Amino acid sequence: MQIPKTHKAIVYDKPGEISTSIVEIETPTPGPGQILIKMTHSGVCHSDLSLMTKTWSWLPETIKAGQIGGHEGVGIVAQLGQSCEASGVKIGDRVGIKWIASACGNCMPCLAGADGVCDNAVISGFTCPGTFQEYALAPAHYVTPIPDGLSSEIAAPLLCGGVTVYSALKKSRAQAGDWVVIAGAGGGLGHLAVQLGGRGMGYRIIGLDMGSKEEFVKECGAEAFVDISKYPTADGKSVADRVLEITGGAGAAASVICSASNAAYGEALSYLKFNGTLVCVGVPYDAKPIANAFPHAMVGKQLAIVGSTVGNRRDAIETLAMAKRVATTPFRLEKVGKIGSVFKEMKEGKLQGRVVLDLCSCT
């Protein structure tokens, strides 16, 4: 494979705003333990928008101008650095880069299999150059192999969004046949949770979102849908009341909050059944304490609240394997030049499913 001396990359040129530009940069040479990947596709995640616009005020540092974004990339291994033999990665392999671009493997979280909270994690598109470029470096030991039979454009958004919700669903304590609520079911994370939870894990899915997304959410596999824009009703009925109706009064075994809504978190505890679990995934811009988390209610119903970030390497492999069997991820393939309009759609809440960039359109 002929490797050019320079390649194109998408950078955030005015952090704090939705603004990107395409620049020409030098193509790097992989060092020891590294590989160079010719990128073909990259998902566009809501986290990219949050980083670019600096809406996550709780981060220890913010994006700098010139940062190459993206963290859901798929491509072909073009070059190997020294000492990559043990990884098993070969030139020509299809591999993926995740939100966690590299984990140390030696800290206590890593030793416990919690790569997503590695003490020394390198974050793609944040603390290192991301996947919105034609060529990217990655550690050979941490890339994810893409299984044969799964297209690159489908695999790309699964490397962050898919792995994140898969890991969250595993933490939910739900069993096959249980009712599980997905809040933000029509969004980039939520629609993947509906598919993996319903088709892959056998849960009975209730999707919560705006009414315009009902058909889409049901196409993804939700058994029931609640239009949150209709609540509270004139007679005082809430979203929780409707969920209880759907579940025959018993309540849901779990609620996975994929939206950035404080209200969604506050209401969830009201419709969980005994031993129910609230799984925190979506991060509100202006985070507040979870309402209704009263100790007597938590004790009386043995409820649990757990946080879940991106999964580990095993979760990524399992997510792709499950998607190959059961998920038909709705996505929209776009050329690189459309990324600005995609981010605007995302900010306005109009985007259904995922957008994947065709990085071959850079040329």
C-alpha positions in Angstrom: 0.0 0.0 0.0 1.5 3.3 -1.1 1.4 5.8 1.8 1.3 9.6 0.9 3.6 12.1 2.6 0.6 14.2 3.5 -3.1 13.6 4.0 -6.3 15.5 4.8 -7.9 15.9 8.2 -10.9 17.6 9.7 -10.0 19.9 12.6 -12.0 22.0 15.0 -10.9 25.5 14.0 -13.0 27.6 16.4 -13.6 25.6 19.6 -16.8 26.7 21.3 -18.6 26.9 18.0 -19.8 24.5 15.3 -16.9 25.1 13.0 -14.6 22.8 11.2 -12.0 23.0 8.4 -10.2 20.5 6.2 -6.4 20.8 6.4 -3.4 19.0 4.9 -1.1 17.5 7.5 2.0 15.3 7.4 1.3 11.5 7.4 3.0 10.1 10.5 5.2 7.0 10.7 4.2 4.4 13.3 6.6 4.0 16.2 7.2 0.8 18.3 3.9 -0.9 19.1 2.0 1.4 16.7 0.2 0.9 13.4 -0.8 3.3 10.7 -4.4 2.9 9.6 -5.8 4.2 6.3 -9.2 5.4 7.5 -12.3 4.7 5.4 -15.2 5.5 7.7 -15.9 7.4 10.9 -19.1 7.8 12.9 -20.1 11.2 14.1 -21.0 11.1 17.8 -22.8 13.5 20.0 -19.6 13.5 22.2 -17.8 15.1 19.2 -20.3 17.9 19.2 -20.0 18.4 23.0 -16.2 18.5 22.8 -16.1 20.9 19.9 -18.6 23.3 21.4 -17.1 23.1 24.9 -20.5 22.2 26.5 -18.9 19.7 28.9 -17.8 22.2 31.5 -16.8 19.5 33.9 -13.9 18.3 31.8 -10.4 19.1 33.3 -9.4 20.7 30.0 -11.1 21.9 26.8 -10.4 21.3 23.1 -7.7 23.4 21.5 -8.0 24.9 18.0 -6.6 22.4 15.4 -7.7 19.3 17.2 -8.6 16.5 14.8 -12.0 15.1 16.0 -13.6 11.7 15.8 -13.5 8.5 17.8 -15.5 5.9 15.9 -13.1 5.0 13.1 -12.7 2.0 10.8 -9.9 1.5 8.3 -7.3 -0.8 6.9 -3.9 -1.4 8.4 -1.4 0.2 6.1 1.9 0.0 8.0 3.3 -1.6 11.1 5.8 -0.2 13.5 8.3 -2.3 15.4 7.3 -4.8 18.0 3.7 -5.3 16.8 4.0 -9.1 16.3 2.4 -10.1 19.6 -0.8 -8.1 18.7 -1.5 -10.4 15.7 -2.4 -7.4 13.6 -1.3 -7.6 10.0 -1.2 -5.2 7.0 -4.5 -5.3 5.2 -6.6 -6.1 8.3 -9.7 -4.1 9.0 -9.6 -2.6 12.5 -11.4 0.0 14.5 -10.4 2.9 16.8 -12.6 3.6 19.8 -13.2 6.6 22.2 -10.5 5.1 24.4 -7.7 5.1 21.8 -5.3 3.5 24.3 -5.5 2.1 27.8 -2.4 1.3 29.9 -3.5 -2.1 31.0 -1.6 -1.8 34.3 -3.7 0.6 36.5 -6.4 -0.8 38.9 -9.3 0.0 36.6 -7.6 -1.8 33.7 -6.7 -4.8 35.8 -10.4 -5.0 36.8 -11.5 -4.9 33.1 -12.7 -1.3 33.4 -10.7 0.1 30.4 -13.2 3.0 30.0 -12.0 4.6 33.2 -8.3 3.8 32.8 -6.1 6.2 34.9 -3.9 6.8 31.9 -6.4 6.6 29.0 -5.7 8.4 25.7 -8.9 9.7 24.3 -9.4 9.7 20.5 -10.4 13.2 19.2 -9.6 14.8 22.5 -6.2 14.0 23.9 -4.8 12.6 20.7 -5.7 13.1 17.0 -9.0 11.5 16.2 -10.5 9.5 13.3 -11.7 12.4 11.1 -8.7 12.0 8.9 -7.4 9.8 6.1 -4.6 8.2 8.1 -4.4 7.7 11.8 -1.9 6.1 14.3 -3.1 3.6 16.9 -1.6 1.2 19.4 -1.6 -2.3 17.8 -2.7 -3.9 21.1 -5.9 -1.8 21.5 -7.5 -1.6 18.1 -10.7 -3.7 17.6 -10.8 -6.3 14.7 -13.8 -5.9 12.4 -15.4 -9.2 11.8 -15.9 -10.4 8.2 -19.5 -9.9 7.0 -20.0 -6.6 9.0 -19.6 -3.6 6.7 -17.3 -0.8 7.8 -20.0 1.9 7.7 -22.2 -0.2 10.1 -19.2 -1.1 12.4 -18.0 2.5 12.8 -20.7 3.9 15.1 -20.7 0.7 17.1 -17.2 1.4 18.3 -18.4 4.1 20.6 -22.2 4.3 20.7 -22.7 0.5 20.3 -20.1 -0.5 22.9 -21.3 2.2 25.3 -24.9 1.0 25.4 -23.9 -2.7 25.3 -21.9 -2.2 28.4 -24.7 -0.3 30.0 -27.3 -3.0 29.2 -25.0 -5.6 30.8 -24.9 -3.6 34.0 -28.7 -3.3 34.1 -29.4 -6.6 36.0 -32.3 -7.2 33.5 -33.1 -10.7 32.3 -34.4 -11.9 28.9 -38.2 -11.1 28.9 -37.9 -8.2 31.3 -39.2 -4.7 30.4 -36.3 -2.2 29.9 -36.8 1.5 29.3 -34.5 3.3 26.9 -34.7 7.1 27.4 -33.6 9.0 24.3 -34.5 6.0 22.3 -34.4 7.8 18.9 -30.9 9.3 19.4 -27.5 8.1 18.5 -27.0 6.0 21.6 -30.7 5.1 22.2 -31.5 3.5 18.9 -28.5 1.2 19.3 -29.6 0.3 22.8 -33.1 -0.5 21.5 -31.6 -2.9 18.9 -29.0 -4.6 21.0 -31.2 -4.8 24.0 -34.3 -6.0 22.2 -33.0 -8.1 19.3 -29.7 -9.2 20.9 -30.5 -9.7 24.6 -34.2 -10.5 24.5 -35.5 -7.5 26.6 -39.0 -6.0 26.0 -38.1 -2.4 25.1 -40.0 0.7 25.9 -38.6 3.7 24.1 -39.0 7.2 25.4 -38.5 10.1 23.1 -40.3 12.8 21.1 -43.3 11.7 19.1 -41.6 12.4 15.7 -39.3 9.5 16.4 -41.9 6.9 17.3 -41.9 5.1 13.9 -38.1 5.0 13.8 -37.8 3.6 17.4 -40.3 0.9 16.7 -38.5 0.0 13.5 -35.4 -0.5 15.7 -37.3 -3.1 17.8 -39.1 -1.3 20.6 -42.3 -3.0 21.7 -43.8 0.2 23.1 -43.2 3.9 22.8 -43.9 6.9 25.0 -44.1 10.3 23.5 -42.5 12.4 26.3 -43.8 15.7 24.7 -47.3 14.7 25.8 -46.5 14.6 29.5 -47.4 15.7 32.0 -51.0 15.6 30.8 -53.8 17.9 31.8 -55.0 15.5 34.4 -51.5 15.1 35.9 -50.4 11.8 34.4 -46.7 11.4 34.0 -44.3 9.4 31.8 -43.8 7.1 34.8 -47.6 6.5 35.0 -47.6 5.5 31.3 -44.6 3.1 31.8 -46.4 1.5 34.7 -49.5 1.1 32.5 -47.5 -0.6 29.8 -45.9 -3.0 32.3 -49.2 -3.9 33.9 -48.4 -1.9 37.1 -45.2 -3.9 37.9 -42.7 -1.4 36.5 -39.6 -1.9 34.4 -36.6 -4.0 35.4 -34.2 -1.3 34.3 -34.0 2.1 32.7 -31.0 3.1 30.6 -30.8 6.9 30.2 -29.2 7.7 26.9 -30.4 11.3 26.7 -28.8 14.4 28.3 -31.9 15.1 30.3 -31.9 15.7 34.1 -35.7 15.1 34.0 -35.3 11.7 32.5 -33.0 10.7 35.4 -35.4 12.1 38.0 -38.4 10.3 36.6 -36.8 6.9 36.1 -36.8 5.8 39.7 -40.6 6.2 39.9 -41.3 3.5 37.3 -38.7 0.8 38.3 -39.9 -2.4 39.9 -38.2 -4.1 42.9 -34.5 -4.8 42.3 -34.7 -2.3 39.4 -31.6 -0.6 38.1 -31.2 3.0 36.8 -28.2 3.0 34.4 -26.6 6.4 33.9 -25.1 6.9 30.4 -26.2 10.3 28.9 -24.4 13.3 30.5 -26.5 16.5 30.9 -24.7 19.7 30.0 -25.8 21.2 33.3 -25.7 18.2 35.6 -27.9 18.2 38.7 -28.5 15.6 41.4 -30.9 12.8 40.5 -34.3 13.8 41.8 -36.4 11.3 43.8 -33.4 9.3 44.9 -34.8 9.0 48.4 -33.1 6.5 50.7 -36.4 5.0 51.9 -37.5 4.3 48.3 -34.1 2.9 47.3 -34.1 0.6 50.4 -37.8 -0.4 50.1 -37.5 -1.6 46.5 -33.8 -2.5 46.6 -33.1 -0.2 43.7 -29.7 0.4 42.2 -28.1 3.4 40.4 -25.0 2.6 38.4 -22.9 4.7 36.1 -21.6 3.2 32.8 -19.0 4.6 30.5 -17.6 3.0 27.3 -17.0 -0.7 27.5 -13.7 -2.6 27.4 -12.0 -4.5 24.6 -14.1 -7.6 25.2 -17.3 -5.5 25.1 -16.2 -4.1 21.8 -15.7 -7.5 20.2 -19.0 -8.8 21.6 -20.9 -5.8 20.4 -19.6 -6.2 16.8 -20.4 -9.9 16.9 -23.9 -9.3 18.2 -24.5 -6.6 15.6 -23.5 -8.9 12.8 -26.2 -11.4 14.0 -29.1 -9.1 15.0 -28.6 -5.4 14.5 -29.4 -3.5 11.3 -28.0 -0.2 12.4 -29.8 2.7 10.6 -27.1 5.1 9.4 -26.7 7.8 6.8 -23.5 7.9 4.8 -22.3 11.4 4.2 -19.3 13.0 2.5 -16.7 14.8 4.6 -17.9 18.2 3.4 -21.3 17.7 5.0 -19.9 17.4 8.6 -20.9 21.0 9.5 -24.5 20.5 8.6 -24.5 17.1 10.4 -23.4 18.8 13.6 -26.1 21.4 13.3 -28.8 18.7 12.8 -27.4 17.0 15.9 -27.5 20.1 18.0 -31.1 20.9 16.9 -32.2 17.3 17.9 -33.3 16.5 14.4 -30.9 13.6 13.7 -32.3 10.1 13.8 -29.8 7.3 14.2 -26.2 7.9 13.1 -24.3 9.6 10.4 -21.1 8.0 9.2 -18.5 9.9 7.2 -17.1 8.4 4.0 -13.4 9.4 4.6 -12.6 8.4 1.0 -14.5 11.6 0.0 -11.7 13.7 1.5 -9.9 13.5 -1.9 
